[in-house]
Amino acid sequence: MIREPRPLRLALRLVVIGYLALLVLWPVSMVVVNTFSDGLGNLADAFGNPAVTSGLRLTLEVAVWSVALNLVFGVGTSLLLTRYEFVGKRTLSTLIDLPLAVSPVVVGLALMLVYRRDAPLGGALYDLGYQIIFATPGMILATVFVALPLVVREVVPVLQEIGDEQESAARSLGGTGWQVFWRITLPAIKWAVVYGVVLALARSLGEFGAVKVVSGNVSLRTQTATLVVEETYANFQQGTAYAVALLLTLAAVACITVVSILRPKEARA
């Protein structure tokens, strides 16, 4: 390990701390300060607002569905990328990262083009009784898309590190695919899965651009908490906007904190 001179180490720490303070700590602290500038009044007003409570419920519903779908898809895709060789493997791996590079607004527009009522697929689904755009399913699809890579990119490195020797040994002893997965693979990747789920949940709770495009932003119907923040702030209800923003921040911080506490000490090293 390279030992830098003490003054240089202190200077680097100050630069990093200052950078994080300006970029993260200061803006978040201002949300907290403004939320409680009137005591608990802003929180009381927020919870007494039907649009806020409806937005929070819808956000939770969309986030839960998004995380569940990304969990199943993420673990399955991770196994596919690390345990099998097939044509187009690199292309698939690249496509997994696409949501990180594409603007969420573009994602929302793309989903509109495919699933709107006058599109072939969207129209067929609508005739069957399934409305996608301007409804909860479209919001779930948009949120799934933007959080798509998070579970995969947490699980793939762990699967590559542990290798497949134990899985091969278990199969040679007569273990079925599901038995090998539940007893060998899943215990080895459980913390990677947990962290991927937490990141996906935090991303889902805070999604704005794609959801705004596909939801229609109708109050009490298709308006998530992030959309409520925008609308209340624009309508000079800043106190309510600060309160909802604080709740979303606390939810994300709580998820990460709980996982950090529960994670085994040997996994933290």
VENBELFEN-V997334 format. One record per residue. RES is the residue in one letter. PSI is psi in radians with two decimals (* if undefined). OMEGA is omega in radians with two decimals (NA if undefined). Layout:
# VENBELFEN-V997334
res = <RES;RES>
psi = <PSI;PSI>
omega = <OMEGA;OMEGA>
This chain:
# VENBELFEN-V997334
res = <M;I;R;E;P;R;P;L;R;L;A;L;R;L;V;V;I;G;Y;L;A;L;L;V;L;W;P;V;S;M;V;V;V;N;T;F;S;D;G;L;G;N;L;A;D;A;F;G;N;P;A;V;T;S;G;L;R;L;T;L;E;V;A;V;W;S;V;A;L;N;L;V;F;G;V;G;T;S;L;L;L;T;R;Y;E;F;V;G;K;R;T;L;S;T;L;I;D;L;P;L;A;V;S;P;V;V;V;G;L;A;L;M;L;V;Y;R;R;D;A;P;L;G;G;A;L;Y;D;L;G;Y;Q;I;I;F;A;T;P;G;M;I;L;A;T;V;F;V;A;L;P;L;V;V;R;E;V;V;P;V;L;Q;E;I;G;D;E;Q;E;S;A;A;R;S;L;G;G;T;G;W;Q;V;F;W;R;I;T;L;P;A;I;K;W;A;V;V;Y;G;V;V;L;A;L;A;R;S;L;G;E;F;G;A;V;K;V;V;S;G;N;V;S;L;R;T;Q;T;A;T;L;V;V;E;E;T;Y;A;N;F;Q;Q;G;T;A;Y;A;V;A;L;L;L;T;L;A;A;V;A;C;I;T;V;V;S;I;L;R;P;K;E;A;R;A>
psi = <2.32;2.23;1.88;2.69;2.53;-0.77;-0.64;-0.71;-0.77;-0.70;-0.73;-0.70;-0.76;-0.68;-0.81;-0.81;-0.75;-0.71;-0.84;-0.63;-0.78;-0.62;-0.58;-1.04;-0.81;-0.90;-0.73;-0.71;-0.57;-0.59;-0.77;-0.82;-0.78;-0.53;-0.73;0.31;-0.42;0.59;-2.30;0.19;-0.73;-0.70;-0.71;-0.75;-0.68;-0.84;-0.33;-0.04;2.05;-0.59;-0.64;-0.86;-0.67;-0.73;-0.69;-0.74;-0.78;-0.69;-0.78;-0.74;-0.82;-0.74;-0.73;-0.81;-0.72;-0.80;-0.72;-0.79;-0.73;-0.50;-0.89;-0.85;-0.72;-0.81;-0.75;-0.75;-0.66;-0.75;-0.70;-0.74;-0.46;-0.33;-0.09;2.63;2.30;2.79;2.30;0.23;-0.78;-0.63;-0.75;-0.76;-0.66;-0.73;-0.53;-0.61;-0.08;-0.73;-0.40;-0.40;-0.41;2.42;2.40;-0.55;-0.69;-0.68;-0.83;-0.74;-0.73;-0.74;-0.62;-0.76;-0.52;-0.70;0.07;2.89;-0.59;0.11;2.68;-0.91;-0.80;-0.70;-0.69;-0.74;-0.67;-0.69;-0.48;-0.04;0.23;1.89;2.21;-1.02;2.50;0.57;2.98;-0.73;-0.69;-0.65;-0.65;-0.77;-0.77;-0.72;-0.68;-0.75;-0.85;-0.43;0.13;-0.82;-0.23;-0.76;-0.75;-0.81;-0.21;-0.62;-0.67;-0.85;-0.62;-0.74;-0.68;-0.63;-0.73;-0.34;-3.02;0.30;-0.81;-0.65;-0.73;-0.70;-0.72;-0.71;-0.66;-0.39;0.10;0.12;2.43;2.98;-0.77;-0.68;-0.74;-0.71;-0.86;-0.59;-0.41;-0.98;-0.91;-0.79;-0.55;-0.47;0.17;-0.69;-0.56;-0.71;-0.78;-0.80;-0.68;-0.72;-0.75;-0.78;-0.73;-0.68;-0.80;-0.72;-0.68;-0.69;-0.55;0.10;2.42;-1.03;-0.95;-0.71;-0.66;-0.67;-0.80;-0.24;-0.53;-0.22;0.88;2.09;2.42;0.02;-1.04;0.64;1.97;3.08;-0.68;-0.64;-0.57;-0.70;-0.81;-0.82;-0.78;-0.66;-0.73;-0.46;0.40;0.57;1.01;-0.63;-0.77;-0.71;-0.76;-0.73;-0.78;-0.71;-0.69;-0.72;-0.74;-0.71;-0.79;-0.62;-0.77;-0.77;-0.69;-0.72;-0.84;-0.67;-0.78;-0.76;-0.71;-0.63;-0.73;-0.38;2.34;2.63;-0.67;-0.44;-0.34;-0.39;*>
omega = <-3.14;3.13;3.12;3.06;-3.07;3.12;3.13;3.10;3.13;3.13;3.12;3.11;3.14;3.12;-3.12;-3.13;3.11;3.11;3.13;3.13;-3.13;-3.03;-3.01;-2.97;-3.10;3.12;-3.13;3.14;3.10;3.04;3.13;-3.12;-3.11;3.10;-3.07;3.11;3.11;-3.07;3.10;-3.09;-3.12;3.10;3.12;3.12;-3.13;-3.12;3.07;-3.13;-3.13;3.13;3.14;-3.12;3.09;3.13;3.12;3.11;-3.13;3.10;3.13;3.13;-3.14;-3.11;-3.13;3.11;-3.14;-3.13;3.14;3.14;3.14;3.08;-3.14;-3.13;-3.08;3.13;3.13;3.13;3.11;3.10;3.13;-3.09;-3.04;-3.04;-3.08;3.02;-3.12;3.11;-3.14;-3.11;3.13;3.11;3.11;3.13;3.11;-3.13;3.13;-3.11;-3.08;-3.14;3.11;-3.07;-3.06;3.09;3.09;3.11;3.09;3.09;3.14;3.13;3.13;3.11;3.08;-3.09;-3.08;-2.95;3.11;-2.99;-3.10;3.04;-3.09;-3.11;3.14;3.11;3.11;3.11;3.13;3.11;3.09;3.11;-3.11;3.07;-3.09;-3.12;-3.07;3.10;-3.09;3.14;3.11;3.11;3.09;3.11;-3.14;-3.12;3.08;-3.10;-3.05;3.14;-3.02;-3.00;-2.88;3.11;-3.10;-3.07;3.00;-3.01;-3.07;-3.14;3.14;3.10;3.10;-3.11;-3.08;-3.13;-3.09;-3.10;-3.13;3.11;3.12;3.12;3.14;3.10;3.13;3.11;3.05;3.14;3.08;-3.13;-3.14;3.11;3.12;-3.12;-3.06;-3.02;-3.08;-3.01;-3.06;3.09;-3.11;-3.07;-2.97;-3.12;3.03;3.10;-3.14;3.14;3.08;3.12;3.14;3.11;3.11;3.12;3.13;3.12;-3.12;3.14;-3.06;-3.10;-3.08;-2.95;-3.08;-3.13;-3.14;-3.11;-3.02;-3.04;-3.01;3.06;3.13;-3.11;3.13;3.14;-3.07;-3.11;3.11;-3.08;3.13;3.09;3.07;3.11;-3.13;-3.05;-3.11;3.12;3.14;-3.13;3.05;2.99;-3.02;3.14;3.10;3.12;3.12;-3.10;3.14;3.10;3.11;3.13;3.11;3.12;-3.14;3.12;3.14;3.14;-3.13;3.14;-3.11;-3.12;-3.14;3.12;3.13;3.14;-3.08;-3.08;3.13;-3.10;-3.12;3.13;-3.14;-3.05;NA>
